[in-house]
């Protein structure tokens, strides 16, 4: 896919549990976006209440640290 960033595979769902976004009933994560700085601190997050609600790319870009 020629990606310039790493992807996370979370087969045991440990990460989605740690981030508090597990939909245990369906065995998946709720839609969420986290911006993490170089020090590993979450500096922005977006959490969905429903799969139909999505953040826009513009909102994500605006949230990136300048």
N, C-alpha and C positions, 0 to 999 in steps of 0.2 A: 504493500500500500504506500510505500515511500513516505511514511510518517516521520516527522522530525522531533517527535516526543515519545516517551515510553507509555505503554498501556498497562493497566493493572488487571490481572486475572485474579478473581476472588472466589475460587472454587468452594472454599469452606465458609464463605460469607462472614469471615472475621472482620473485614474492613467495613462492610456495610453495617454490621452490628456496632462497631466502635464509633462510627459516625452517626448512629441513631436513625438510620434510614431503611431498616429492614422491614419488608412486608413478609412476615413469617408465614402467613397463611398461604401465600403464593410462591414463597421461596425465592424472592427477587428483592431488589432495592426500589424504594420510591424514587421518583425523579428528584434529583438534587444536583446542585453544582456548588463546588467549593473552590475558592481561589486561595491557594496556599503560597506564602512568600518563601523566599530562599532559606529562611530560618526555620521553616516548617510550621509557622503559625498561620491559622486560618484567618484571613483578613476580610473575607466576604463569603456569604453563603446564601443560597436560594433553595428553599424546600417547597415542594408541591404538596397540596392537599389532595390533588386528583391527577390522574394521568392526562387529563384533558388540558390542564393548565401548564403552560410552558413559558419559561423566560425567553426573551428575544436575544439574538446575538448582540444587538445594540446595547442592551442592558448589561450584558456580560462585559463587553468592551469598555463601557463607561465605568464599571466597577474595578477594572484592573488598576493597580497602583501606578501612579504616574512617575 
